[in-house]
Amino acid sequence: MIKMGILQVLKTQLLCHLIICYVFLVSGFIINLLQLCTLPLWPINKQLARKINCRLGYSISSQLVALLEWWSGTECTLYTDPESYPLYGKENAIVVLNHNFEIDFMTGWTFCERFGVLGSSKVLAKKELSYVPVIGWMWYFLEIVFCKRKWEEDRKTVVQSLRNLQDYPENFWFLLHCEGTRFTEKKHKISMEVAEKKGLPKLKYHLLPRTKGFCVTAQNLRGKVTAVYDSTLNFRNNEMPTLLGVLNGKKYHADLYVRRIPLETIPEDESECAAWLHKLYQEKDEFQEHYRQTGRFPGPITSPPRRPWALLNWLFWVCLLVYPLCMLLLQMLLSGSTFTVFCTCVFCLAGGQLGAIAVSISTTSIWIYCMLVDS
């Protein structure tokens, strides 16, 4: 207990946060540069370039998964049909997620990682995200589908981007937050006013889904994607997890309910598909109500095992980027030279300032990502 208490205190220290953010930022820029180097390969062997970029992208996104799984120790429980479970990670799928929490994206990535599709997973994201350092630049090379939220301008671009995935060489999940923005009471009130005007059933725990993105995605990925995974996320004990809580090593417990729906059962007609999606969100609302009343989702429980690769990747970058600095500082301090010791102190002070800048830039990058996702 004492050791655990000491470890928990260490996780809240600025030095640990400096190291985490420094490693994420520097490794991210290195990987972005390596991704840039794959551009000449695309005209020669596009499929090889795609596979390389999947591995490079994994090296960035898995650091955030390692932060959630191994640093904060957050546990993830899956409620799903045992007959569907063996198919997860072995087929292409559209994943429909609710959007209630600040770390939705980290939790979604965690389940992608546990089924081996993190590096190749796709999203429908705002165009602004492509300019965010590290994550946004990584997404550009992973052929993420970007849009401006102006459907008249977006439709042609989105359709073409989706059709480009028809020959994608890796299994992937296409993650969709159909609500378009994170749930708040203010947004919920406005959304339900729209539902009343349109004669749609009101939702208690969700915003009205934006149907166009889902319908176009389902239409243009037919033949490549075999199923829709209706996924509803919640956290136990009414927890409202935050990025800062994860960075401070706070442990959460995520519960995810997943239903596998064959894509062939979803209507192709856009108006019928939109009606189907509205009905889906009414059912998602019922699942959330069941969770609030019972503390669990319906169906059997399983816990997909944590894979070691996210942790090993994280440790690799820590050793590569931090260990040489520590050894250099130690050698300088042990040299016995007054001038060298003075230079070491100056170096440490400068390093502290640079580390603070690294924390600021890397956390700002992630916060911008979250703000753009939520807006």
Secondary structure, DSSP 8 states (H G I E B T S, - for coil): -HHHHHHHHHHTSHHHHHHHHHHHHHHHHHHHHHHHTTGGGTTT-HHHHHHHHHHHHHHHHHHHHHIIIIIS--EEEEEE-TTTGGGTTSS-EEEEE---STTHHHHHHHHHHHTT-TTT-EEEEEGGGGGSTTHHHHHHHTT-EEE-S-HHHHHHHHHHHHHGGGG-SS--EEEE-TT-S---HHHHHHHHHHHHHHT----SSS----HHHHHHHHHHTBTTB-EEEEEEEEEGGG----HHHHHTT---EEEEEEEEEEGGGS-SSHHHHHHHHHHHHHHHHHHHHHHHHHSS-SS-EE-----SHHHHHHHHHHHHHTHHHHHHHHHHHHT--HHHHHHHHHHHHHHHHHHHHHHHHHHHHHHHHHHHHH-
